[in-house]
Amino acid sequence: MKNKLLLPATCFVLLLSFKVLSVNGQASFDLETGAVGTGYNNVRIPGDQGTLFSFKDDLISKTEVFFRLRANYTIKSRHTLSILYAPLETISKGNVSYDIFFEGVTFPANTDLTGTYKFNSYRFTYRYEIVLKPKFEFGLGFTAKIRDAKIAMTSADLESEKANVGFVPIINFRMFWKLDEKFGILLDGDALAAPQGRAEDILIAATYRVSDRIGLKAGYRILEGGADNDEVYNFALFNYASLGLFINL
């Protein structure tokens, strides 16, 4: 519980600090929520010896409510620093007609199983706005991402899990088309592919400016990626129906 509250509290403290210290900068706050469902989630642990199965097709996953919290600070319109807290946890249940060997434990066929998939993300981003025009904005940057991941399986008698905390560098981008004084189209995200795996977290949304300080957004987010090595084989895709509120301080 303490870890879940740590980054939101940090965001709040930093935003207050930004507001007090702001001279040439602009602080803002972005809250996103909605529904997230599993597109696919294929798992084999260990990656070279485990049983390949799906948290989406073999076990049944349910749609979950999600939230994401971001604090931004923009300096002289072009330099943006941000921190993001993006938790994700889904539960899958069911049984299969074959044994599953998962992280040192064999779950017998036709056993009722519960799978937990956690992929919490903590990110620090710097982005530079390359294009800054009245109707169009485009920026590129770098995201330092800390992933707090866990894949677990339990039955009435057995349990096993694989947990991992690690650092991932990602490219950040943002494009914004201003359609008129109220409406716009936003495309932004983090993405990178490498031999060790890949990661994409991309949002496309319509935006509506309520006032100079408050705006709304609604759209679709995709979170996809994974890794293939001796320890873990896991590739997953999640679909988000997203609603958001952003506030300039």
Secondary structure, 3 states (H helix, E strand, C coil): CHHHHHHHHHHHHHHHHHHHHCCCEEEEEEEEEEEEEEEEEEEECCCCCCCCEECCCCCEECCEEEEEEEEEEEECCCEEEEEEEECCEEEEEECCCCCEEECCEEECCCCCEEEEEEEEEEEEEEEEEEEECCCEEEEEEEEEEEEEEEEEEECCCCEEEEEEEEEEEEEEEEEEEECCCCEEEEEEEEEEEECCEEEEEEEEEEEEECCCCEEEEEEEEEEEEEEECCCCEEEEEEEEEEEEEEEEC
